Amino acid sequence: MFKLFFATPGKKVVADAELEEITLPAFSGELHILPGHAPLMTTLEAGQLKYRLQNGETDQLAISWGYCQISSDGVTVLAETAVHAQEVDVKVVNTKLQSNENILATESLSDDEWLKTNHEIARLQAELDLVNQAKH
């Protein structure tokens, strides 16, 4: 077993919970962590974060970019945003997604604006994917 600490700027999602496994959307692909994993620090992309606690409880959230540190003590996840499927307003997310996709297709953006818009699209898509997975 190892500990999980997971927070966003606005809330502590999990603090010192006994963890059996966690799957994260790392920069270079999905990262599955089990007890005894080698120490690692990585950036996170927008996507699904899933974990199973020692008591068997599981949870799944859509996150945006962030950081993950794996040590002998456990896993620390710091993400910009984290939402459960029931927190997602699909109509609002679809509207924002369409708006951002329209911006990419029709406007001339600076590199920073282009990157920010793409990050927002990835975050919104991760939220929709989470809702769709929860329905099945």
C-alpha positions in Angstrom: 0.0 0.0 0.0 1.0 3.6 -0.5 -0.6 7.0 0.3 -2.4 9.3 -2.1 -2.5 13.1 -1.7 -4.5 14.7 -4.5 -5.4 18.4 -4.7 -6.3 21.3 -7.0 -5.9 25.0 -6.2 -9.5 25.0 -5.0 -9.8 21.7 -3.0 -8.2 18.7 -1.5 -9.6 15.8 -3.4 -7.9 13.0 -1.3 -5.5 13.4 1.7 -3.4 10.5 3.0 -5.7 7.7 1.7 -4.2 4.2 1.6 -4.0 3.4 -2.1 -3.7 0.1 -4.0 -3.3 1.6 -7.5 -3.7 4.7 -9.6 -3.8 5.4 -13.3 -2.9 8.9 -14.5 -2.9 10.7 -17.9 0.9 11.4 -18.0 2.5 13.7 -20.6 3.8 10.7 -22.7 0.8 8.4 -22.2 -1.2 6.7 -19.5 0.8 5.8 -16.3 -0.3 2.9 -14.1 1.2 3.0 -10.6 1.3 0.1 -8.1 3.0 -0.1 -4.7 6.8 -0.3 -5.1 6.9 1.8 -8.2 10.2 3.6 -8.8 10.4 7.2 -7.8 9.2 9.5 -10.6 8.1 13.0 -11.3 6.0 13.8 -14.4 3.7 16.3 -15.8 0.1 15.4 -16.4 -2.2 16.1 -19.4 -5.9 16.4 -19.5 -7.6 13.1 -19.2 -9.0 10.5 -16.7 -7.4 9.8 -13.3 -8.6 6.6 -11.7 -7.6 5.1 -8.4 -8.5 2.2 -6.1 -8.1 2.6 -2.3 -7.1 -0.2 0.1 -10.7 -0.6 1.2 -11.7 -1.4 -2.4 -13.4 2.0 -3.1 -12.7 3.4 -6.6 -13.0 6.8 -8.0 -12.5 8.4 -11.4 -12.2 12.1 -12.2 -11.4 14.2 -15.3 -8.4 16.4 -14.7 -6.6 19.0 -16.6 -2.8 19.4 -16.7 -0.8 19.1 -13.5 2.1 17.3 -11.8 2.6 13.9 -10.2 5.3 12.8 -7.9 5.8 9.2 -7.0 8.0 8.4 -4.0 8.5 5.6 -1.5 5.9 7.3 0.7 3.2 7.5 -2.0 1.8 9.5 -4.8 1.2 13.3 -4.8 -1.1 14.7 -7.6 -1.5 18.4 -8.1 -3.9 19.2 -11.0 -5.3 22.5 -12.2 -8.9 21.0 -12.2 -10.6 17.8 -11.1 -14.2 16.9 -11.6 -16.4 13.9 -11.1 -18.9 12.9 -13.8 -21.9 14.2 -11.8 -20.3 17.7 -11.5 -20.1 18.1 -15.3 -22.8 20.1 -17.0 -22.7 18.5 -20.5 -24.6 21.4 -22.2 -22.2 24.0 -20.8 -19.2 21.9 -21.7 -20.4 21.2 -25.2 -21.0 25.0 -25.8 -17.5 25.9 -24.5 -16.0 23.1 -26.6 -17.7 24.3 -29.7 -16.6 27.9 -29.0 -13.0 26.9 -28.5 -12.9 24.7 -31.6 -14.4 27.6 -33.6 -11.7 29.9 -32.3 -9.0 27.5 -33.5 -10.7 27.2 -36.9 -11.4 30.9 -37.6 -9.0 33.1 -35.6 -5.3 33.9 -36.0 -3.8 33.1 -32.6 -0.4 33.7 -31.0 1.5 30.6 -29.9 0.4 31.2 -26.3 -3.3 31.7 -27.2 -3.2 28.6 -29.4 -1.7 26.5 -26.6 -4.2 27.8 -24.1 -7.1 27.1 -26.4 -5.9 23.6 -27.1 -5.4 22.9 -23.3 -9.0 24.1 -22.7 -10.3 21.8 -25.5 -8.5 18.8 -24.0 -9.9 19.6 -20.5 -13.4 19.9 -21.9 -13.1 16.7 -23.9 -11.8 14.8 -20.8 -14.9 15.9 -18.9 -17.2 14.7 -21.7 -15.3 11.4 -22.0 -15.7 10.9 -18.2 -19.5 11.5 -18.4 -19.8 9.1 -21.4 -17.8 6.4 -19.5 -20.0 6.8 -16.4 -23.1 6.1 -18.5 -21.8 2.7 -19.6 
